[in-house]
């Protein structure tokens, strides 16, 4: 298979345990999450993919309606394309099934890939995500692990929708946790700490955690 079609950057392992698939948010690019990933998973190999869709000059991983609604067929098509690309990259570079690390729109496409192509990913860290596929009937997730991280005051990806996504993943057989941080849509140092701790518990085989919990609330 060819790696043509999507812009990306590849960061070989520097002795780390993990392989990560980095998926940026709207307006970002393939470099956006690299510092976050290096802090959360030092030494990990990283495949960082640039979104192929432009919305007013801002890159995304799938298009949406002007009012923000998602079109199921568009999400499925882009998730399938990205899954094919990741499979080709794995064959080319020889890395293990990655943990997806996605932010906002990148977290949404990562969740769609997990629902539609569960064997492709080892797990997923979904930062500021909402359910990408309403009424989906995807394949069973068979214990795949995921964590959804919401911001308490986030109006773009409200915590209630993050909880809905975690519940959707759980109903499909995943071990999914939902955490709410005292912040908005932007990422914080607390996100890095949570991601690092979650990866550590993942490596040790500890339970994914509760379906929903607030962290560090006053």
PyMOL commands that set and color helices and strands:
alter all, ss='L'
color gray80, all
select helices_A, chain A and resi 34-40+72-93+105-116+118-120+159-171+189-204
alter helices_A, ss='H'
color red, helices_A
select strands_A, chain A and resi 8-11+19-23+45-49+53-55+58-60+98-103+121-127+145-151+175-181+213-214
alter strands_A, ss='S'
color yellow, strands_A
deselect
rebuild
show_as cartoon
